[in-house]
Amino acid sequence: MQRNSHVSQVVLLLALALLIVGPFLASGWNALRQAESATEPTRAAQLYETAAQRLFWRDDLWERAGLAAAQANQPEMVIRLLERAPRLSAQGWLTLGQAYLQTNQPNPALQAFQSSVQIHAMPQAYAGLARIQYDRGDIEAERAALENQLLLAPEDAAAQYRLGLLLSLLDINTAVTHLQTASQLDPEYGPVFETLRSTLTLAELDPTEAGRLVTLGRGLALVDEWALAARAFQSAVDADASQAEAWAWLGEANQHLGQDGRAALDQALALNPNSVVVRGLRGLYWKRIGDNRQALAEYQSAAALEPENPAWKASLGETYARLGDLVLALENFQRATELAPNDPTYWRILAVFSVENGVQIEDVGLPAAQKAVELTPEDPVMLDTLGWAQMASGRYYTAEQTLLSALKFSPDFAEAHLHLGMVYLQTGNRNGAYDQLRRAADLDPNGGTGQQANLLLKQNFP
């Protein structure tokens, strides 16, 4: 009797358990079914999470929830869900690493990507590793990650390009191969490849290690790779501490990286006060920090060393203009065009100065802009300058046609849209003015052109 009573109690307890747990488990299975058919990823992630909580033995559901959250681009949610998973696949670790990167957590991201490749190597995981090492400035580790990435995905043009850049400091011949491959995979890398190929060729011809590194650094600077350029210049200084130009370029690179650069530039001057490179880069330094008197002194020294170089006359003109001496500014801008009569750049600089300052627009500014267009008739920048000068001289119809020509060659040229909008304001075409100013503001939301367009919109279309 006692045994039967005990069995009955057990059966009763099991029945009560089923009554309590059954609906809980059933809701878990229902959540799982809904998650598998959900079309909205955030909702799917939430349903998978519910299923994982209730079907506690299904530890794979936490990863599925995290992957769904990744589809919804919710990195914080991804991290919360995947960190609860007892185990992760290679894809799970990869997704977790990417979420850590999105939330600026490089250390756990590194560990996640390493865990991913240990399970199954994927190019995306190596790309993540390369990104972290790039941010850390570890060239060798970044190189290794990129090489592994390209073994799995050789068609990745960005990775080929980046590896080529890194190798330019280590192995020039292999660097050229990767850069060329990048340009073949993506034509947008073509101009950069040509620039760097010429740089690497010139670097190889330099008989000194310091000279080679300075040439490499200058080439990297030309394509806006200032971090690598700074490494090249630092290596040049390490190779030959008496190289004044290496110190000067190091100072320039440091400024682009958010540092001061003054100490390196002072060292360059101490080593060679008669270097136009040193003087020119020092002039840029003083210009950036707003000390126009010091900049003027540096450009005067450079111009004395190279009196036939139009670049120094143009720099002097710009500096005199900032100091308010428009007479000497005009004199130097005109001298630059005399020294380089076939270079449209100096004619345009003269025209811009004339229009911006209202200095002899009819006699100097307009003819200079016309000369620039004569030399490069299909250049939208030169056409825009001419249209601007025509507007400033009251030739509104001609200005409109010229600016429309500029936009024909470059439809997304914000400055041309701005100037065309200004022409339309002058001629009473308010609809056209609004459209052009709005377009300029949209194309350059954070730049000076966009700000000027927004100001005109507020003033004229309140």
KETI-907667 format. One record per residue (C-alpha): residue number from 1; x, y, z. Coordinates in steps of 0.2 Angstrom, whole numbers, plus 2048, in hexadecimal, padded with zeros to 3 digits. Example, Ala and Ser with C-alpha at 12.3 -4.5 7.8 and 13.67 -1.06 7.14 Angstrom:
<pts>
(pt 1,(83E,7EA,827))
(pt 2,(844,7FB,824))
</pts>
This chain:
<pts>
(pt 1,(800,800,800))
(pt 2,(80E,80C,805))
(pt 3,(817,808,7F4))
(pt 4,(807,80C,7EA))
(pt 5,(805,81C,7F4))
(pt 6,(816,821,7F0))
(pt 7,(814,81E,7DD))
(pt 8,(804,827,7DD))
(pt 9,(80D,836,7E5))
(pt 10,(81B,835,7D8))
(pt 11,(80E,835,7CA))
(pt 12,(804,843,7D2))
(pt 13,(814,84D,7D3))
(pt 14,(819,84A,7C0))
(pt 15,(807,84F,7BB))
(pt 16,(809,85F,7C5))
(pt 17,(81A,862,7BD))
(pt 18,(813,85F,7AC))
(pt 19,(805,86B,7AF))
(pt 20,(811,878,7B5))
(pt 21,(81F,875,7A9))
(pt 22,(815,870,79A))
(pt 23,(80F,881,795))
(pt 24,(820,888,798))
(pt 25,(828,87C,78C))
(pt 26,(81A,87E,780))
(pt 27,(81C,890,77F))
(pt 28,(82F,88E,77C))
(pt 29,(82B,882,76D))
(pt 30,(81E,88F,767))
(pt 31,(82B,89D,768))
(pt 32,(837,893,75E))
(pt 33,(82B,88F,750))
(pt 34,(827,8A2,74F))
(pt 35,(839,8A7,74F))
(pt 36,(83D,89B,741))
(pt 37,(82F,8A3,736))
(pt 38,(832,8B5,73C))
(pt 39,(836,8C1,72E))
(pt 40,(83C,8D0,739))
(pt 41,(84D,8CC,741))
(pt 42,(84B,8D5,752))
(pt 43,(83A,8CC,755))
(pt 44,(843,8BB,750))
(pt 45,(851,8BF,75C))
(pt 46,(845,8C2,76A))
(pt 47,(83B,8B2,766))
(pt 48,(84B,8A8,766))
(pt 49,(850,8AF,776))
(pt 50,(83F,8AA,77E))
(pt 51,(841,898,777))
(pt 52,(853,897,77D))
(pt 53,(84D,89C,78F))
(pt 54,(83F,88F,78F))
(pt 55,(847,881,785))
(pt 56,(857,881,790))
(pt 57,(85F,872,789))
(pt 58,(85F,87A,777))
(pt 59,(86F,885,77A))
(pt 60,(870,888,767))
(pt 61,(862,894,768))
(pt 62,(86C,8A1,771))
(pt 63,(877,8A2,761))
(pt 64,(868,8A2,756))
(pt 65,(861,8B1,760))
(pt 66,(872,8BA,75F))
(pt 67,(873,8B7,74C))
(pt 68,(861,8BE,749))
(pt 69,(866,8CE,754))
(pt 70,(875,8D0,748))
(pt 71,(86A,8D0,739))
(pt 72,(860,8DE,742))
(pt 73,(871,8E8,745))
(pt 74,(86F,8E8,758))
(pt 75,(880,8E5,75E))
(pt 76,(87C,8E7,771))
(pt 77,(86E,8DA,76F))
(pt 78,(87A,8CE,766))
(pt 79,(887,8CF,774))
(pt 80,(87A,8CC,781))
(pt 81,(873,8BD,778))
(pt 82,(883,8B5,772))
(pt 83,(88C,8B7,783))
(pt 84,(87F,8AC,78A))
(pt 85,(882,89E,77E))
(pt 86,(88B,88F,786))
(pt 87,(894,88C,775))
(pt 88,(895,895,765))
(pt 89,(899,890,753))
(pt 90,(8A6,899,748))
(pt 91,(898,8A4,742))
(pt 92,(892,8A8,753))
(pt 93,(8A4,8AD,759))
(pt 94,(8A5,8B8,749))
(pt 95,(895,8C0,74C))
(pt 96,(899,8C4,75E))
(pt 97,(8AA,8CB,759))
(pt 98,(8A2,8D7,74C))
(pt 99,(895,8DC,75A))
(pt 100,(8A4,8E0,766))
(pt 101,(8AC,8EA,758))
(pt 102,(89C,8F4,755))
(pt 103,(89B,8F8,767))
(pt 104,(8AE,8FD,768))
(pt 105,(8B4,8EE,772))
(pt 106,(8C4,8E9,769))
(pt 107,(8CB,8DD,776))
(pt 108,(8BC,8D1,777))
(pt 109,(8BA,8D3,764))
(pt 110,(8CB,8CC,762))
(pt 111,(8C8,8BD,76D))
(pt 112,(8B8,8BA,764))
(pt 113,(8C0,8BA,752))
(pt 114,(8CE,8AF,758))
(pt 115,(8C1,8A3,75F))
(pt 116,(8B8,8A3,74E))
(pt 117,(8C7,89F,744))
(pt 118,(8CC,891,74F))
(pt 119,(8BC,888,74C))
(pt 120,(8BB,88C,739))
(pt 121,(8C5,899,730))
(pt 122,(8BA,8A7,727))
(pt 123,(8C0,8B6,71E))
(pt 124,(8B5,8C1,728))
(pt 125,(8BD,8BC,738))
(pt 126,(8CE,8C0,732))
(pt 127,(8C7,8D1,72B))
(pt 128,(8C2,8D4,73D))
(pt 129,(8D3,8D0,744))
(pt 130,(8DB,8DB,737))
(pt 131,(8D0,8E9,73C))
(pt 132,(8D5,8E8,74E))
(pt 133,(8E7,8E7,74A))
(pt 134,(8E5,8F6,73F))
(pt 135,(8DE,900,74D))
(pt 136,(8EC,8FA,758))
(pt 137,(8F9,8FF,74C))
(pt 138,(901,8ED,74C))
(pt 139,(906,8EC,739))
(pt 140,(90D,8DA,73A))
(pt 141,(8FD,8D3,743))
(pt 142,(8F2,8DC,736))
(pt 143,(8FC,8D6,728))
(pt 144,(8FB,8C4,72E))
(pt 145,(8E8,8C6,730))
(pt 146,(8E6,8CD,71E))
(pt 147,(8F1,8BF,717))
(pt 148,(8E5,8B2,71F))
(pt 149,(8D6,8BB,719))
(pt 150,(8DC,8BC,707))
(pt 151,(8E0,8AA,707))
(pt 152,(8CE,8A7,70A))
(pt 153,(8C7,8B6,700))
(pt 154,(8D4,8BC,6F3))
(pt 155,(8C7,8C6,6EA))
(pt 156,(8C5,8D2,6F8))
(pt 157,(8CC,8E2,6F0))
(pt 158,(8CD,8EC,700))
(pt 159,(8D7,8DF,709))
(pt 160,(8E3,8DE,6FA))
(pt 161,(8E5,8F1,6FB))
(pt 162,(8E8,8F1,70D))
(pt 163,(8F5,8E3,70D))
(pt 164,(8FD,8EC,6FE))
(pt 165,(8FF,8FC,709))
(pt 166,(906,8F2,718))
(pt 167,(913,8E9,70D))
(pt 168,(918,8FA,705))
(pt 169,(922,8FC,715))
(pt 170,(929,8EA,715))
(pt 171,(929,8E2,704))
(pt 172,(927,8EE,6F5))
(pt 173,(925,8E1,6E7))
(pt 174,(918,8D7,6F0))
(pt 175,(90F,8E8,6F5))
(pt 176,(90E,8EC,6E2))
(pt 177,(906,8DB,6DE))
(pt 178,(8F8,8DD,6EC))
(pt 179,(8F5,8EF,6E7))
(pt 180,(8F3,8EB,6D5))
(pt 181,(8E7,8DC,6D9))
(pt 182,(8DD,8E9,6E3))
(pt 183,(8DC,8F4,6D4))
(pt 184,(8D7,8E6,6C8))
(pt 185,(8C9,8E0,6D5))
(pt 186,(8C2,8F2,6D7))
(pt 187,(8C6,900,6CB))
(pt 188,(8C4,90D,6D8))
(pt 189,(8D6,907,6DF))
(pt 190,(8DD,90B,6CE))
(pt 191,(8E3,91D,6D1))
(pt 192,(8EA,919,6E2))
(pt 193,(8F3,90A,6DB))
(pt 194,(8FB,915,6CD))
(pt 195,(901,921,6DA))
(pt 196,(908,914,6E6))
(pt 197,(910,90A,6D8))
(pt 198,(919,91A,6D2))
(pt 199,(91E,91D,6E5))
(pt 200,(925,90C,6E7))
(pt 201,(92F,90D,6D7))
(pt 202,(937,91D,6DC))
(pt 203,(93A,917,6EE))
(pt 204,(944,908,6E7))
(pt 205,(94F,913,6DD))
(pt 206,(954,91D,6ED))
(pt 207,(966,918,6F2))
(pt 208,(963,91B,705))
(pt 209,(957,913,711))
(pt 210,(951,923,718))
(pt 211,(94E,92B,707))
(pt 212,(944,91B,702))
(pt 213,(939,91C,711))
(pt 214,(936,92F,70F))
(pt 215,(930,92B,6FD))
(pt 216,(925,91D,703))
(pt 217,(91E,928,710))
(pt 218,(91A,936,704))
(pt 219,(911,92A,6F9))
(pt 220,(907,923,707))
(pt 221,(902,935,70C))
(pt 222,(8FD,938,6FA))
(pt 223,(8EF,92B,6FC))
(pt 224,(8EB,931,70E))
(pt 225,(8F3,922,717))
(pt 226,(8FA,92D,724))
(pt 227,(8FC,920,732))
(pt 228,(907,916,726))
(pt 229,(910,925,720))
(pt 230,(915,92A,731))
(pt 231,(91C,919,734))
(pt 232,(927,91B,724))
(pt 233,(92D,92C,729))
(pt 234,(931,926,73B))
(pt 235,(93B,918,734))
(pt 236,(944,924,728))
(pt 237,(949,92E,738))
(pt 238,(94E,91F,741))
(pt 239,(959,91A,732))
(pt 240,(961,92B,730))
(pt 241,(95D,938,73E))
(pt 242,(966,946,733))
(pt 243,(958,945,726))
(pt 244,(950,956,727))
(pt 245,(942,952,71B))
(pt 246,(93E,941,724))
(pt 247,(93B,94C,734))
(pt 248,(931,958,72B))
(pt 249,(925,94B,723))
(pt 250,(924,943,734))
(pt 251,(91E,953,73C))
(pt 252,(911,955,72D))
(pt 253,(90B,943,730))
(pt 254,(909,945,743))
(pt 255,(8FE,954,740))
(pt 256,(8F3,949,734))
(pt 257,(8F2,93D,742))
(pt 258,(8EC,949,74F))
(pt 259,(8FD,94D,757))
(pt 260,(906,95D,757))
(pt 261,(915,95A,74C))
(pt 262,(91F,969,752))
(pt 263,(92E,960,75A))
(pt 264,(931,957,74A))
(pt 265,(930,966,73F))
(pt 266,(93B,970,74B))
(pt 267,(948,962,749))
(pt 268,(946,963,736))
(pt 269,(94A,975,736))
(pt 270,(959,973,741))
(pt 271,(960,966,736))
(pt 272,(95D,970,725))
(pt 273,(956,981,725))
(pt 274,(959,983,713))
(pt 275,(94D,974,70E))
(pt 276,(93D,97A,705))
(pt 277,(935,96A,70A))
(pt 278,(938,96F,71C))
(pt 279,(933,981,71A))
(pt 280,(923,97C,710))
(pt 281,(91D,96F,71D))
(pt 282,(921,97B,72B))
(pt 283,(916,988,722))
(pt 284,(908,97C,722))
(pt 285,(90A,979,734))
(pt 286,(909,98B,739))
(pt 287,(8FA,98D,72D))
(pt 288,(8F0,97F,735))
(pt 289,(8F2,987,747))
(pt 290,(8EE,998,740))
(pt 291,(8FF,9A1,742))
(pt 292,(8FF,9A9,731))
(pt 293,(90E,9B4,735))
(pt 294,(919,9A5,738))
(pt 295,(912,99C,729))
(pt 296,(916,9AB,71F))
(pt 297,(928,9AB,724))
(pt 298,(92A,999,720))
(pt 299,(922,99B,70E))
(pt 300,(92D,9AA,70B))
(pt 301,(93C,9A0,70F))
(pt 302,(936,992,704))
(pt 303,(933,99F,6F6))
(pt 304,(944,9A6,6F8))
(pt 305,(94C,994,6F6))
(pt 306,(941,991,6E7))
(pt 307,(93C,9A1,6DF))
(pt 308,(935,999,6CF))
(pt 309,(92A,98D,6D8))
(pt 310,(918,993,6D6))
(pt 311,(912,989,6E5))
(pt 312,(91B,994,6F1))
(pt 313,(914,9A4,6E9))
(pt 314,(902,99C,6EB))
(pt 315,(906,998,6FD))
(pt 316,(90C,9AA,700))
(pt 317,(8FC,9B1,6F7))
(pt 318,(8F1,9A6,703))
(pt 319,(8FA,9AC,712))
(pt 320,(8FA,9BE,70E))
(pt 321,(8E7,9BC,70A))
(pt 322,(8E4,9B5,71C))
(pt 323,(8EE,9C3,723))
(pt 324,(8E3,9D0,71A))
(pt 325,(8F1,9D6,70E))
(pt 326,(8E7,9D4,6FD))
(pt 327,(8F3,9DE,6F3))
(pt 328,(902,9D2,6F7))
(pt 329,(8F6,9C4,6F6))
(pt 330,(8F1,9C8,6E4))
(pt 331,(903,9CC,6DF))
(pt 332,(909,9BA,6E4))
(pt 333,(8FA,9B1,6DD))
(pt 334,(8FD,9BA,6CC))
(pt 335,(90F,9B6,6CD))
(pt 336,(90B,9A3,6CF))
(pt 337,(901,9A4,6BF))
(pt 338,(910,9AC,6B6))
(pt 339,(91B,99E,6BC))
(pt 340,(90F,990,6B7))
(pt 341,(904,998,6A9))
(pt 342,(8FE,987,6A3))
(pt 343,(8F9,980,6B4))
(pt 344,(8E6,983,6B7))
(pt 345,(8E8,981,6CA))
(pt 346,(8F1,992,6CC))
(pt 347,(8E4,99B,6C1))
(pt 348,(8D6,994,6CB))
(pt 349,(8DE,999,6DB))
(pt 350,(8E0,9AA,6D5))
(pt 351,(8CE,9AB,6CF))
(pt 352,(8C7,9A4,6E0))
(pt 353,(8D2,9B1,6E9))
(pt 354,(8CA,9BF,6DE))
(pt 355,(8B8,9B9,6E0))
(pt 356,(8B9,9B6,6F3))
(pt 357,(8C1,9C7,6F7))
(pt 358,(8B9,9D1,6E9))
(pt 359,(8CA,9D6,6E2))
(pt 360,(8C9,9DB,6D0))
(pt 361,(8BD,9CE,6CA))
(pt 362,(8BA,9D5,6B9))
(pt 363,(8CD,9D8,6B5))
(pt 364,(8D5,9C9,6BF))
(pt 365,(8C9,9BC,6C6))
(pt 366,(8BE,9B9,6B7))
(pt 367,(8CC,9B8,6AA))
(pt 368,(8D6,9AD,6B6))
(pt 369,(8C7,9A1,6B7))
(pt 370,(8C4,9A1,6A4))
(pt 371,(8D7,99D,6A2))
(pt 372,(8D5,98E,6AE))
(pt 373,(8C6,987,6A4))
(pt 374,(8D0,98A,694))
(pt 375,(8DD,97F,69A))
(pt 376,(8D1,972,6A1))
(pt 377,(8C0,974,698))
(pt 378,(8B8,964,69F))
(pt 379,(8BE,966,6B1))
(pt 380,(8AE,96A,6BC))
(pt 381,(8B9,973,6CA))
(pt 382,(8BF,97F,6BD))
(pt 383,(8AE,981,6B5))
(pt 384,(8A6,984,6C7))
(pt 385,(8B4,992,6CA))
(pt 386,(8B0,99A,6BA))
(pt 387,(89D,99A,6BD))
(pt 388,(8A0,9A1,6CE))
(pt 389,(8AA,9AF,6C7))
(pt 390,(89D,9B2,6BA))
(pt 391,(890,9B3,6C7))
(pt 392,(89B,9BF,6D1))
(pt 393,(89C,9CB,6C2))
(pt 394,(88A,9CB,6BF))
(pt 395,(889,9BF,6B0))
(pt 396,(87B,9B4,6B7))
(pt 397,(876,9AC,6A7))
(pt 398,(887,9A7,6A2))
(pt 399,(88B,9A1,6B4))
(pt 400,(87C,996,6B4))
(pt 401,(881,98E,6A3))
(pt 402,(893,98B,6AA))
(pt 403,(88E,984,6BA))
(pt 404,(882,978,6B1))
(pt 405,(891,972,6A7))
(pt 406,(89A,96F,6B7))
(pt 407,(88C,964,6BD))
(pt 408,(88B,95B,6AD))
(pt 409,(89D,955,6B0))
(pt 410,(89A,952,6C3))
(pt 411,(888,951,6C8))
(pt 412,(88C,950,6DB))
(pt 413,(898,95F,6DB))
(pt 414,(891,968,6EB))
(pt 415,(89A,979,6E7))
(pt 416,(892,97A,6D6))
(pt 417,(881,977,6DD))
(pt 418,(884,984,6EA))
(pt 419,(88A,991,6DD))
(pt 420,(87B,98D,6D1))
(pt 421,(86F,98F,6E0))
(pt 422,(877,9A0,6E3))
(pt 423,(875,9A5,6D1))
(pt 424,(862,9A0,6D2))
(pt 425,(860,9AA,6E1))
(pt 426,(867,9B9,6D8))
(pt 427,(85C,9B6,6C9))
(pt 428,(84C,9B3,6D3))
(pt 429,(84A,9A1,6CF))
(pt 430,(846,99C,6E1))
(pt 431,(841,98A,6DD))
(pt 432,(851,987,6D4))
(pt 433,(85B,98F,6E2))
(pt 434,(853,984,6EF))
(pt 435,(856,974,6E6))
(pt 436,(868,978,6E2))
(pt 437,(86C,97E,6F4))
(pt 438,(863,96F,6FB))
(pt 439,(86D,964,6F0))
(pt 440,(87E,96D,6F5))
(pt 441,(879,96B,708))
(pt 442,(875,958,706))
(pt 443,(885,955,6FC))
(pt 444,(890,95D,709))
(pt 445,(887,95C,71A))
(pt 446,(897,95F,725))
(pt 447,(8A1,96A,719))
(pt 448,(8A3,97D,716))
(pt 449,(899,97C,706))
(pt 450,(88A,973,70F))
(pt 451,(88B,97F,71D))
(pt 452,(88A,98E,711))
(pt 453,(87C,986,707))
(pt 454,(872,983,718))
(pt 455,(875,995,71D))
(pt 456,(86E,99B,70C))
(pt 457,(85F,990,70E))
(pt 458,(85B,997,71F))
(pt 459,(85D,9A9,719))
(pt 460,(852,9A7,70A))
(pt 461,(846,999,70E))
(pt 462,(842,99B,720))
</pts>
